[in-house]
Amino acid sequence: MAKDSTRTSAEQQRAAVAVSAEESLTASLAAHAVGEAVDDASGQKLTIRERLAYGVGDIGGNLIFAPISAFLLFYFTDTVGIGAAIAGTLLLFGRVLDGTMDLVLGALIDRTNTRWGKARPWILFATPVVVISFILLFNIPAGLGTGAKEIYAFVMYFICLGVGFVGSNLAYHTLLSVITSNSKMRVSLTVIRTFFALVTTLVVNFVTIPVITANGGGQAGWTIISIIYGGISALTFLIVFFGTKERIRGTIKQDDGSKLPLGKSLGILFRNPYFFLAFGFFLLNYVLTGTAGVGVYYAKDVLGDPNIYSFLGLVQLLPLIIGLWFMPAIIARFGKRKLILIGAVVTVLGCAISLIDPSSLTLVIVGGLVRAVGGIPAAAGLFALVADVVDYGEWKSGVRLDGMTYSAATAGQNFGAGLGVALVGWLLAAGAYNGQVSAQPASAVNMEVFLYLWLPLIISVLMGVIIWFLNIDKNLSQIQRDLAARRAANAATGE
């Protein structure tokens, strides 16, 4: 490596360490060293204040997403009176439309260029759309006929998730890859946001049903809870907008200065094999999130008390909340992929423990704890992994497609969660579930066991297969070094 006479010997040593780290398991640390060595400001460490301002965005996002994933089907079937199969189909169709919006909005985000950056403006302007439609979604007018209720539910669902949530959430995901290029800092940001997401999901799972029950178990409770969740969500989105800064200014311009046509952008995107693997992983991960709505049915019919669902949520989320804080150092040592692979095996083991006797609260709790431990590596590294996919695409093509690449995550999230919710509705209907009767037939109870335990086991195996091939860690240090050098060169030439 050629020496730079303007640098001290200590700086030269840091650069040399970075260059020698290509085969190191601590690729994220090497990337930070490179950022220092070549004066890549995009790789700087972020203040605690900015990290927290970024992280609280997942409080708002999950005050929208968690109630919809866990309780919307239950609200439709047991409060509004929409049939399980019809409700599940509505939710799936809505999510399919949501998923088609991801790539479109991703392309628009990549073509956005304002003084606030490319991602933050979308968070700001999508906030009122997602919050208002969320409140209206959980307030279906009782005076409507059955068909009108179904139409109203679908329209509000699509506006909430397909327009408002996709816009804000995709922009929020994209922000992770443009707020810093430092891989270790990205993992730290992912841990913070995931911590807030898990705590929020825990609170939502723990308090929603008790609040509804305390208010008579009907529409009044849903109205109160939706307004509270929506108001807090709006506040956190504003904190993200005003409290963060975009540092990476990628380009989608051609040599003549014109913007790269959408068709060419898609061609570059689809030549990135990791894009499809990331989509598949997110799809399966959020199928599990979508099927989480069966938990309240499982608690009611298999374990005998719907209020146990709150406790099950605590069991599954508390280990994640604690374990997340140990993951940045562990990931820096072993890499994201290897740990996620191990986590998939542990999750399968947890499901197997509960399946010994699905009606035993003790075994369900023990298995749930093991499953939660298995999910820690993916929770800590998943979104940072997509940022690596963005970097890989820029490294190979010279074009940075933050928004479009992150559409793999949000499209997978939408398709997966929609498919998961639909599976719950379809399979409960196939099992002869009837939300208007006090006791369910054995066929419905058996289907709830399949959805709550067998399906997560099967999906965890498939996720392990995908992550086996998503081996981006092997080139990460080289990617980060080359991109840091490019950014430093571009800054020096004023590009």
Long-range contacts (C-beta under 8 A, 24 or more apart in sequence): 11-36, 11-37, 18-477, 18-481, 19-481, 21-477, 22-477, 22-478, 22-481, 23-477, 24-477, 25-333, 25-334, 25-335, 26-332, 26-333, 27-183, 27-335, 27-473, 27-476, 27-477, 27-480, 28-182, 28-183, 28-184, 28-186, 28-187, 28-331, 28-332, 28-476, 29-184, 29-332, 30-477, 30-480, 30-481, 31-181, 31-182, 31-183, 31-184, 31-476, 31-477, 31-480, 31-481, 31-484, 32-182, 32-183, 32-184, 32-185, 34-480, 34-481, 34-484, 34-485, 35-181, 35-182, 35-480, 35-484, 37-484, 38-484, 38-485, 38-487, 38-488, 39-488, 39-491, 40-181, 40-484, 40-485, 40-487, 40-488, 41-247, 41-491, 42-180, 42-181, 42-182, 42-247, 42-248, 42-487, 43-180, 43-181, 43-182, 43-185, 43-484, 44-180, 44-182, 44-247, 45-182, 45-185, 46-179, 46-180, 46-185, 46-189, 49-243, 50-179, 50-243, 50-244, 50-245, 51-188, 51-189, 51-192, 52-192, 52-243, 53-239, 53-240, 53-242, 53-243, 53-244, 54-175, 54-176, 54-179, 54-189, 54-192, 54-193, 54-240, 54-243, 54-244, 55-189, 55-192, 55-193, 55-195, 55-196, 56-196, 56-236, 56-239, 56-240, 57-123, 57-172, 57-175, 57-193, 57-196, 57-236, 57-237, 57-239, 57-240, 58-172, 58-193, 58-194, 58-196, 58-197, 58-200, 59-196, 59-197, 59-199, 59-200, 59-232, 59-233, 59-236, 60-232, 60-233, 60-234, 60-235, 60-236, 60-237, 60-240, 61-165, 61-168, 61-169, 61-172, 61-197, 61-233, 62-196, 62-197, 62-200, 62-201, 62-204, 63-200, 63-204, 63-229, 63-230, 63-232, 63-233, 63-236, 64-130, 64-131, 64-134, 64-160, 64-165, 64-229, 64-230, 64-233, 65-165, 65-169, 65-417, 66-200, 66-201, 66-204, 66-205, 67-138, 67-204, 67-208, 67-225, 67-226, 67-229, 68-134, 68-137, 68-157, 68-160, 68-161, 69-289, 69-290, 69-292, 69-293, 69-417, 69-420, 69-421, 70-204, 70-205, 70-208, 70-292, 70-293, 70-295, 70-296, 71-208, 71-209, 71-293, 71-296, 72-137, 72-138, 72-157, 72-293, 72-421, 73-293, 73-421, 73-424, 73-425, 74-293, 74-296, 74-297, 75-138, 75-222, 76-153, 77-435, 78-435, 78-436, 79-218, 79-219, 79-222, 80-140, 80-149, 80-153, 81-146, 81-149, 81-436, 82-146, 82-149, 82-150, 82-153, 83-429, 84-424, 84-425, 84-426, 84-428, 84-429, 84-433, 84-435, 85-425, 85-426, 85-429, 86-150, 86-425, 87-153, 87-425, 88-421, 88-422, 88-423, 88-424, 88-425, 88-426, 88-428, 88-429, 89-422, 89-425, 89-426, 90-150, 90-153, 90-154, 90-157, 91-157, 91-418, 91-421, 91-422, 91-425, 92-418, 92-419, 92-421, 92-422, 92-425, 93-154, 93-418, 94-154, 94-157, 94-158, 94-161, 94-162, 94-418, 95-161, 95-414, 95-415, 95-417, 95-418, 95-419, 95-421, 95-422, 96-415, 96-418, 97-158, 97-162, 98-158, 98-161, 98-162, 98-165, 98-166, 98-414, 98-418, 99-411, 99-414, 99-415, 99-418, 101-162, 101-163, 101-166, 102-166, 102-170, 102-407, 102-410, 102-411, 102-414, 103-404, 103-407, 103-411, 105-166, 105-167, 105-170, 105-403, 105-407, 106-170, 106-174, 106-401, 106-403, 106-404, 106-405, 106-406, 106-407, 106-410, 107-262, 107-265, 107-403, 107-404, 108-403, 109-170, 109-171, 109-174, 109-402, 109-403, 109-404, 110-250, 110-252, 110-265, 110-401, 110-402, 110-403, 110-404, 111-252, 111-259, 116-241, 116-246, 117-178, 117-245, 117-246, 117-249, 118-174, 118-178, 118-246, 118-402, 118-403, 119-171, 119-172, 119-174, 119-175, 119-178, 119-246, 119-402, 119-403, 120-171, 120-175, 120-240, 120-241, 120-244, 120-246, 121-171, 122-167, 122-168, 122-170, 122-171, 123-168, 123-171, 123-172, 123-175, 123-237, 123-240, 123-241, 124-237, 124-238, 124-241, 125-167, 126-163, 126-164, 126-165, 126-167, 126-168, 126-171, 126-237, 127-164, 127-168, 127-234, 127-237, 127-238, 128-234, 129-159, 129-163, 129-164, 129-167, 130-160, 130-163, 130-164, 130-165, 130-167, 130-168, 130-233, 131-164, 131-230, 131-231, 131-233, 131-234, 132-230, 133-159, 133-160, 133-163, 133-164, 134-160, 134-164, 134-226, 134-229, 134-230, 134-233, 135-226, 135-227, 135-230, 136-160, 137-226, 138-222, 138-223, 138-225, 138-226, 139-219, 139-222, 139-223, 139-226, 142-219, 161-414, 162-414, 166-410, 166-414, 168-237, 169-410, 169-413, 170-403, 170-406, 170-407, 170-410, 171-403, 172-240, 173-383, 173-386, 173-406, 173-409, 173-410, 174-402, 174-403, 174-406, 175-240, 175-244, 175-246, 176-383, 176-384, 176-386, 176-387, 177-248, 177-386, 177-387, 177-390, 177-391, 177-402, 177-405, 177-406, 178-246, 178-247, 178-248, 178-249, 178-250, 178-402, 179-244, 179-245, 179-246, 179-247, 179-248, 180-247, 180-248, 181-247, 181-248, 181-391, 181-480, 181-483, 181-484, 181-487, 183-384, 183-387, 183-388, 183-476, 183-480, 184-328, 184-332, 186-384, 186-387, 187-327, 187-328, 187-331, 187-332, 187-336, 187-380, 187-381, 187-384, 188-328, 189-384, 190-380, 190-381, 190-382, 190-383, 190-384, 191-324, 191-325, 191-327, 191-328, 191-380, 193-383, 194-320, 194-324, 194-379, 194-380, 194-383, 195-321, 195-324, 195-325, 198-317, 198-320, 198-321, 198-324, 198-379, 199-317, 199-321, 201-313, 201-317, 202-313, 202-314, 202-317, 202-318, 202-321, 204-229, 205-295, 205-309, 205-310, 205-313, 205-314, 205-317, 206-310, 206-313, 206-314, 207-310, 209-296, 209-306, 209-307, 209-309, 209-310, 210-307, 210-310, 213-307, 248-400, 248-402, 248-487, 250-394, 250-399, 250-400, 250-401, 250-402, 251-399, 251-400, 252-399, 252-400, 252-401, 260-399, 265-399, 265-401, 265-404, 266-404, 268-393, 268-397, 268-399, 268-401, 269-393, 269-401, 269-404, 269-405, 271-396, 271-397, 272-389, 272-392, 272-393, 272-396, 272-397, 272-405, 274-388, 274-389, 274-392, 274-393, 274-470, 274-472, 275-389, 275-393, 275-405, 275-408, 276-408, 277-466, 277-469, 277-470, 278-385, 278-386, 278-389, 278-405, 278-408, 278-409, 278-412, 278-470, 279-408, 279-409, 279-411, 279-412, 280-412, 280-466, 281-382, 281-412, 281-463, 281-466, 281-467, 281-470, 282-382, 282-408, 282-409, 282-411, 282-412, 282-413, 282-416, 283-412, 283-415, 283-416, 283-419, 284-416, 284-459, 284-462, 284-463, 284-466, 285-378, 285-382, 285-412, 285-416, 285-463, 286-412, 286-413, 286-414, 286-415, 286-416, 286-417, 286-420, 287-416, 287-417, 287-419, 287-420, 287-423, 287-455, 287-459, 288-416, 288-420, 288-455, 288-456, 288-459, 289-413, 289-416, 289-417, 289-420, 290-416, 290-417, 290-418, 290-419, 290-420, 290-421, 290-422, 290-423, 290-424, 291-420, 291-421, 291-423, 291-424, 291-451, 291-452, 291-455, 291-456, 292-420, 293-420, 293-421, 293-424, 294-424, 294-428, 294-448, 294-451, 294-452, 295-452, 297-424, 297-428, 297-433, 297-448, 298-448, 298-449, 298-451, 298-452, 301-440, 301-444, 301-445, 301-448, 302-358, 302-359, 302-445, 302-448, 302-449, 302-452, 303-359, 303-361, 303-364, 308-361, 312-364, 312-365, 312-368, 315-365, 315-368, 315-369, 315-372, 316-368, 316-369, 316-371, 316-372, 317-372, 318-372, 319-369, 319-372, 319-373, 319-376, 320-372, 320-375, 320-376, 320-379, 323-373, 323-376, 324-376, 324-379, 324-380, 327-376, 327-377, 327-380, 327-381, 328-380, 331-377, 331-380, 331-381, 335-473, 335-476, 336-377, 336-381, 336-384, 336-385, 336-388, 336-473, 337-467, 337-470, 337-471, 337-472, 337-473, 338-473, 339-377, 339-381, 340-377, 340-378, 340-381, 340-382, 340-467, 341-464, 341-467, 341-468, 342-374, 342-377, 343-373, 343-374, 343-375, 343-376, 343-377, 343-378, 344-374, 344-378, 344-460, 344-461, 344-463, 344-464, 344-467, 345-374, 345-464, 346-370, 346-371, 346-373, 346-374, 347-371, 347-374, 347-375, 347-456, 347-457, 347-460, 348-374, 348-457, 348-460, 348-461, 349-374, 350-374, 351-453, 351-454, 351-456, 351-457, 351-460, 352-457, 354-453, 355-453, 355-454, 355-457, 358-449, 358-452, 358-453, 367-453, 371-456, 374-460, 378-463, 383-409, 385-470, 385-472, 388-472, 388-473, 388-476, 388-479, 389-472, 391-479, 391-480, 391-483, 392-472, 392-475, 392-479, 394-483, 395-479, 395-482, 395-483, 423-451, 423-455, 424-451, 427-451
